[in-house]
Amino acid sequence: NLTYINYGRLYVEYNHKLLTNLSYKLWAEYLPNFDTSAAYLLNTEASANVMINEIFSLKTAYLLKYQNQPISAKYSDTTFTTSLVAKF
């Protein structure tokens, strides 16, 4: 017995370069559940990116994932990451 969940997606993103080597990005997405309207998902992230040189950059991000469930309790999860990014 397979169960399918039908989600839509609304996504918005904002990027801004403060200096030649420093930028930040904010994004958010809303995922409505078409089968059960109260079971939507909401994700958002804020990140900063510092260019070390032409290839490497350091990225720090804070991600929030929110799940609104109709039967069980509401659930949110946060993640803080720091990454070394290589651009080839």
C-alpha positions as CSV (number, residue, x, y, z in Angstrom):
1,N,0.0,0.0,0.0
2,L,1.7,3.2,-1.2
3,T,1.0,6.6,0.4
4,Y,1.5,9.8,-1.6
5,I,1.8,13.3,-0.2
6,N,1.1,16.2,-2.5
7,Y,3.1,19.3,-1.7
8,G,3.5,22.6,-3.6
9,R,6.5,24.9,-3.3
10,L,6.8,28.6,-2.8
11,Y,10.5,29.8,-2.7
12,V,12.0,33.2,-2.3
13,E,15.7,34.2,-2.1
14,Y,17.6,37.4,-1.5
15,N,21.4,37.8,-2.2
16,H,23.4,40.8,-1.3
17,K,27.1,41.5,-1.8
18,L,28.3,43.9,1.0
19,L,32.0,44.0,-0.1
20,T,34.0,42.4,-2.9
21,N,34.8,39.4,-0.6
22,L,31.7,39.4,1.7
23,S,28.1,38.5,0.9
24,Y,25.0,37.1,2.5
25,K,21.9,35.2,1.4
26,L,18.5,34.7,2.9
27,W,16.0,32.2,1.6
28,A,12.7,30.8,2.7
29,E,10.4,28.1,1.3
30,Y,6.8,27.2,2.1
31,L,5.6,23.8,1.2
32,P,1.8,23.5,1.5
33,N,0.3,20.0,1.8
34,F,-2.5,19.7,-0.7
35,D,-4.0,16.7,1.0
36,T,-4.0,18.0,4.6
37,S,-3.7,21.8,4.8
38,A,-2.4,21.8,8.4
39,A,0.5,19.5,7.5
40,Y,2.6,22.2,5.9
41,L,6.4,22.6,6.0
42,L,8.5,25.8,6.3
43,N,12.2,26.1,5.8
44,T,14.5,29.1,6.0
45,E,18.2,29.8,6.0
46,A,20.5,32.8,6.6
47,S,24.1,32.5,5.5
48,A,27.2,34.6,5.2
49,N,30.0,33.9,2.7
50,V,33.6,35.3,2.9
51,M,35.9,34.8,0.0
52,I,39.4,33.7,1.1
53,N,40.9,33.8,-2.4
54,E,39.6,33.2,-6.0
55,I,38.9,29.5,-5.3
56,F,38.1,29.1,-1.6
57,S,35.4,30.7,0.6
58,L,34.1,30.2,4.1
59,K,30.4,29.9,4.5
60,T,28.5,30.1,7.8
61,A,24.7,29.3,7.8
62,Y,21.8,28.9,10.1
63,L,18.9,26.7,8.9
64,L,15.5,26.3,10.4
65,K,13.1,23.5,9.4
66,Y,9.6,23.7,10.7
67,Q,7.0,20.9,10.3
68,N,3.4,21.6,11.3
69,Q,1.7,18.3,11.8
70,P,-2.0,18.0,12.5
71,I,-1.9,14.8,14.6
72,S,1.3,15.0,16.6
73,A,3.1,18.0,18.1
74,K,4.7,20.7,16.0
75,Y,8.3,20.1,15.3
76,S,11.2,22.4,14.4
77,D,14.9,21.6,13.8
78,T,17.8,24.0,13.6
79,T,21.3,23.5,12.1
80,F,24.3,25.8,12.3
81,T,27.1,25.0,9.8
82,T,30.4,26.3,8.8
83,S,31.8,25.1,5.5
84,L,34.9,25.5,3.4
85,V,33.7,25.9,-0.2
86,A,35.8,25.4,-3.3
87,K,34.8,26.9,-6.6
88,F,36.3,25.3,-9.7
